[in-house]
Amino acid sequence: MENLYAYVKALHIIFVVCWFAGLFYIVRLFVYYTEAQLKSEVEKNILSEQFRLMIYRLWYIISYPAAILATIFGLIMLYLNPFLLKMPWMHAKLGFIVLLWAYHFQCGVYVKQSLENRLQKTSKYFRLWNEGATLILFSVVFLVVLKHAVNWIYGVVGLFTLAILLMIGIKVYNKLRKQ
C-alpha cells in the first residue's frame, strides 16, 4: 500500500507540474495573441491564426487533461491516506486548489474567447493575470513542504509581499520594454 501511495504521489506531482506549466504558458499566449491584434492586418491574421492553434492545442491536449489527472491522483492520495483530511494545512491547500480551479475555468473562458476571435483584454491585463497562478503555486508549495511549521501570519504577510514584488517587477518590465 505504501508503494502504491508513492506511485500515486509521483503521478500527482508530475501532473501538477504539467498543469501549472500549461497555465503559465496559456496566459503568455494570451499576451502574444492580444499584442498580435495591434499589428498590420496581414500580420494580425497570420499571427492570430497561429496563436489560436497553439492555444487550442495547449489547452485541450496538455492543460485540461493535466488538471484532471492531477486532481484525480490527489483524490486517490486522500483516499489512500484519509488522515491528511484532519490536517489544517491540507484544508488550506484544498482551499487554494479551489482557487486554482476557479483560475483554470476563467482561463478556459479566455481560451474560448480567443478561439472565437473575441478576446478583449489587454496584454497588460494578462501579464497581471499570469501572477495569479504564481501566487497559488507559491502558497501550495509552502503549505505542503512546511506543513505544521507554517506560521500563518508570516505566511499571509509573505504572500502579500510576493504579490507586491510581482507587481513592481511587472511595472519595471513594462518601463524597460517601452524604452
Secondary structure by P-SEA (a helix, b strand, c coil): caaaaaaaaaaaaaaaaaaaaaaaaaaaaaaaaaaaaaccaaaaaaaaaaaaaaaaaaacccaaaaaaaaaaaaaaaaaacccccccaaaaaaaaaaaaaaaaaaaaaaaaaaaaaccccccaaaaaaaaaaaaaaaaaaaaaaaacccccaaaaaaaaaaaaaaaaaaaaaaaaaaac
